[in-house]
């Protein structure tokens, strides 16, 4: 995994701050591969809430916070509301 422990904790903490403490956060994509280079940080999130209005607001705030915290690293956030199941 190409994220440090500090970065991982920062991502989880920030997302849970905005989406709720019981939110599930998973990393996927190229950042799991130590041999890969570049790429954005791909995150899958199951937020604590299923309210689409709250999720939309939280997504904007969380992505802005992470962008600043992670030195302007591009972040893709896939959100799956609990109970929906794709």
Rosetta constraint file for C-alpha pairs under 8 A:
AtomPair CA 1 CA 31 HARMONIC 5.72 0.50
AtomPair CA 1 CA 32 HARMONIC 4.25 0.50
AtomPair CA 1 CA 33 HARMONIC 5.69 0.50
AtomPair CA 1 CA 34 HARMONIC 5.40 0.50
AtomPair CA 2 CA 31 HARMONIC 5.21 0.50
AtomPair CA 2 CA 32 HARMONIC 6.32 0.50
AtomPair CA 2 CA 33 HARMONIC 6.94 0.50
AtomPair CA 2 CA 34 HARMONIC 5.64 0.50
AtomPair CA 3 CA 7 HARMONIC 5.93 0.50
AtomPair CA 3 CA 8 HARMONIC 6.26 0.50
AtomPair CA 3 CA 31 HARMONIC 7.06 0.50
AtomPair CA 4 CA 8 HARMONIC 6.17 0.50
AtomPair CA 5 CA 9 HARMONIC 6.11 0.50
AtomPair CA 6 CA 10 HARMONIC 6.05 0.50
AtomPair CA 7 CA 11 HARMONIC 6.13 0.50
AtomPair CA 7 CA 70 HARMONIC 7.33 0.50
AtomPair CA 8 CA 12 HARMONIC 6.28 0.50
AtomPair CA 9 CA 13 HARMONIC 5.91 0.50
AtomPair CA 10 CA 14 HARMONIC 5.99 0.50
AtomPair CA 10 CA 69 HARMONIC 7.95 0.50
AtomPair CA 11 CA 15 HARMONIC 6.10 0.50
AtomPair CA 11 CA 66 HARMONIC 6.80 0.50
AtomPair CA 12 CA 16 HARMONIC 6.02 0.50
AtomPair CA 12 CA 25 HARMONIC 6.53 0.50
AtomPair CA 13 CA 17 HARMONIC 6.01 0.50
AtomPair CA 14 CA 18 HARMONIC 6.43 0.50
AtomPair CA 14 CA 62 HARMONIC 6.50 0.50
AtomPair CA 14 CA 65 HARMONIC 7.44 0.50
AtomPair CA 14 CA 66 HARMONIC 7.16 0.50
AtomPair CA 15 CA 19 HARMONIC 5.81 0.50
AtomPair CA 15 CA 20 HARMONIC 7.64 0.50
AtomPair CA 15 CA 23 HARMONIC 7.83 0.50
AtomPair CA 15 CA 25 HARMONIC 7.78 0.50
AtomPair CA 15 CA 62 HARMONIC 6.06 0.50
AtomPair CA 16 CA 20 HARMONIC 4.73 0.50
AtomPair CA 16 CA 21 HARMONIC 4.76 0.50
AtomPair CA 16 CA 22 HARMONIC 7.12 0.50
AtomPair CA 16 CA 23 HARMONIC 5.89 0.50
AtomPair CA 17 CA 21 HARMONIC 6.57 0.50
AtomPair CA 18 CA 58 HARMONIC 5.31 0.50
AtomPair CA 18 CA 59 HARMONIC 7.70 0.50
AtomPair CA 18 CA 61 HARMONIC 7.38 0.50
AtomPair CA 18 CA 62 HARMONIC 6.09 0.50
AtomPair CA 19 CA 23 HARMONIC 6.34 0.50
AtomPair CA 19 CA 47 HARMONIC 5.32 0.50
AtomPair CA 19 CA 48 HARMONIC 6.07 0.50
AtomPair CA 19 CA 49 HARMONIC 7.04 0.50
AtomPair CA 19 CA 55 HARMONIC 7.05 0.50
AtomPair CA 19 CA 58 HARMONIC 6.19 0.50
AtomPair CA 20 CA 47 HARMONIC 6.59 0.50
AtomPair CA 20 CA 48 HARMONIC 5.18 0.50
AtomPair CA 20 CA 49 HARMONIC 7.31 0.50
AtomPair CA 21 CA 48 HARMONIC 7.17 0.50
AtomPair CA 22 CA 47 HARMONIC 7.40 0.50
AtomPair CA 22 CA 48 HARMONIC 5.50 0.50
AtomPair CA 23 CA 45 HARMONIC 6.96 0.50
AtomPair CA 23 CA 46 HARMONIC 5.52 0.50
AtomPair CA 23 CA 47 HARMONIC 4.44 0.50
AtomPair CA 23 CA 48 HARMONIC 4.77 0.50
AtomPair CA 24 CA 45 HARMONIC 5.61 0.50
AtomPair CA 24 CA 46 HARMONIC 5.03 0.50
AtomPair CA 24 CA 47 HARMONIC 6.53 0.50
AtomPair CA 24 CA 48 HARMONIC 7.96 0.50
AtomPair CA 25 CA 43 HARMONIC 6.89 0.50
AtomPair CA 25 CA 44 HARMONIC 5.86 0.50
AtomPair CA 25 CA 45 HARMONIC 4.71 0.50
AtomPair CA 25 CA 46 HARMONIC 6.68 0.50
AtomPair CA 26 CA 43 HARMONIC 5.64 0.50
AtomPair CA 26 CA 44 HARMONIC 5.03 0.50
AtomPair CA 26 CA 45 HARMONIC 6.42 0.50
AtomPair CA 27 CA 31 HARMONIC 7.67 0.50
AtomPair CA 27 CA 32 HARMONIC 7.32 0.50
AtomPair CA 27 CA 41 HARMONIC 7.58 0.50
AtomPair CA 27 CA 42 HARMONIC 5.92 0.50
AtomPair CA 27 CA 43 HARMONIC 4.70 0.50
AtomPair CA 27 CA 44 HARMONIC 6.32 0.50
AtomPair CA 28 CA 32 HARMONIC 6.30 0.50
AtomPair CA 28 CA 41 HARMONIC 7.89 0.50
AtomPair CA 28 CA 42 HARMONIC 5.44 0.50
AtomPair CA 28 CA 43 HARMONIC 6.06 0.50
AtomPair CA 28 CA 44 HARMONIC 7.21 0.50
AtomPair CA 29 CA 33 HARMONIC 7.78 0.50
AtomPair CA 29 CA 41 HARMONIC 7.47 0.50
AtomPair CA 29 CA 42 HARMONIC 5.77 0.50
AtomPair CA 30 CA 36 HARMONIC 6.23 0.50
AtomPair CA 30 CA 37 HARMONIC 7.82 0.50
AtomPair CA 30 CA 39 HARMONIC 6.52 0.50
AtomPair CA 30 CA 40 HARMONIC 7.77 0.50
AtomPair CA 30 CA 41 HARMONIC 7.71 0.50
AtomPair CA 30 CA 42 HARMONIC 7.85 0.50
AtomPair CA 31 CA 36 HARMONIC 7.26 0.50
AtomPair CA 31 CA 39 HARMONIC 7.42 0.50
AtomPair CA 31 CA 40 HARMONIC 7.68 0.50
AtomPair CA 31 CA 41 HARMONIC 6.34 0.50
AtomPair CA 31 CA 42 HARMONIC 7.56 0.50
AtomPair CA 40 CA 73 HARMONIC 6.77 0.50
AtomPair CA 40 CA 74 HARMONIC 5.01 0.50
AtomPair CA 40 CA 75 HARMONIC 5.52 0.50
AtomPair CA 40 CA 76 HARMONIC 6.80 0.50
AtomPair CA 41 CA 73 HARMONIC 7.44 0.50
AtomPair CA 41 CA 74 HARMONIC 6.38 0.50
AtomPair CA 41 CA 75 HARMONIC 4.77 0.50
AtomPair CA 41 CA 76 HARMONIC 6.07 0.50
AtomPair CA 42 CA 75 HARMONIC 6.09 0.50
AtomPair CA 42 CA 76 HARMONIC 4.83 0.50
AtomPair CA 42 CA 77 HARMONIC 6.20 0.50
AtomPair CA 42 CA 78 HARMONIC 7.73 0.50
AtomPair CA 43 CA 75 HARMONIC 7.46 0.50
AtomPair CA 43 CA 76 HARMONIC 6.09 0.50
AtomPair CA 43 CA 77 HARMONIC 4.93 0.50
AtomPair CA 43 CA 78 HARMONIC 6.09 0.50
AtomPair CA 44 CA 77 HARMONIC 5.97 0.50
AtomPair CA 44 CA 78 HARMONIC 4.71 0.50
AtomPair CA 44 CA 79 HARMONIC 5.97 0.50
AtomPair CA 44 CA 80 HARMONIC 7.59 0.50
AtomPair CA 45 CA 77 HARMONIC 7.11 0.50
AtomPair CA 45 CA 78 HARMONIC 6.08 0.50
AtomPair CA 45 CA 79 HARMONIC 4.85 0.50
AtomPair CA 45 CA 80 HARMONIC 6.23 0.50
AtomPair CA 46 CA 79 HARMONIC 5.93 0.50
AtomPair CA 46 CA 80 HARMONIC 5.11 0.50
AtomPair CA 46 CA 81 HARMONIC 5.59 0.50
AtomPair CA 46 CA 82 HARMONIC 5.90 0.50
AtomPair CA 47 CA 55 HARMONIC 7.64 0.50
AtomPair CA 47 CA 79 HARMONIC 7.29 0.50
AtomPair CA 47 CA 80 HARMONIC 7.32 0.50
AtomPair CA 47 CA 81 HARMONIC 6.14 0.50
AtomPair CA 47 CA 82 HARMONIC 6.82 0.50
AtomPair CA 48 CA 82 HARMONIC 7.31 0.50
AtomPair CA 49 CA 54 HARMONIC 7.64 0.50
AtomPair CA 49 CA 55 HARMONIC 7.30 0.50
AtomPair CA 49 CA 81 HARMONIC 7.28 0.50
AtomPair CA 49 CA 82 HARMONIC 7.54 0.50
AtomPair CA 50 CA 55 HARMONIC 7.28 0.50
AtomPair CA 50 CA 81 HARMONIC 5.23 0.50
AtomPair CA 50 CA 82 HARMONIC 6.36 0.50
AtomPair CA 51 CA 55 HARMONIC 6.19 0.50
AtomPair CA 52 CA 56 HARMONIC 6.07 0.50
AtomPair CA 53 CA 57 HARMONIC 6.42 0.50
AtomPair CA 54 CA 58 HARMONIC 6.03 0.50
AtomPair CA 55 CA 59 HARMONIC 5.98 0.50
AtomPair CA 56 CA 60 HARMONIC 6.55 0.50
AtomPair CA 57 CA 61 HARMONIC 6.48 0.50
AtomPair CA 58 CA 62 HARMONIC 5.83 0.50
AtomPair CA 59 CA 63 HARMONIC 5.93 0.50
AtomPair CA 60 CA 64 HARMONIC 6.22 0.50
AtomPair CA 61 CA 65 HARMONIC 6.20 0.50
AtomPair CA 62 CA 66 HARMONIC 6.10 0.50
AtomPair CA 63 CA 67 HARMONIC 5.96 0.50
AtomPair CA 63 CA 75 HARMONIC 7.07 0.50
AtomPair CA 64 CA 68 HARMONIC 6.44 0.50
AtomPair CA 65 CA 69 HARMONIC 6.15 0.50
AtomPair CA 66 CA 70 HARMONIC 5.79 0.50
AtomPair CA 66 CA 72 HARMONIC 7.89 0.50
AtomPair CA 66 CA 75 HARMONIC 7.87 0.50
AtomPair CA 67 CA 71 HARMONIC 6.38 0.50
AtomPair CA 67 CA 72 HARMONIC 4.53 0.50
AtomPair CA 67 CA 73 HARMONIC 5.74 0.50
AtomPair CA 67 CA 74 HARMONIC 6.74 0.50
AtomPair CA 67 CA 75 HARMONIC 7.30 0.50
AtomPair CA 68 CA 72 HARMONIC 5.52 0.50
AtomPair CA 80 CA 84 HARMONIC 6.95 0.50
AtomPair CA 80 CA 85 HARMONIC 6.98 0.50
AtomPair CA 80 CA 86 HARMONIC 7.52 0.50
AtomPair CA 81 CA 85 HARMONIC 7.52 0.50
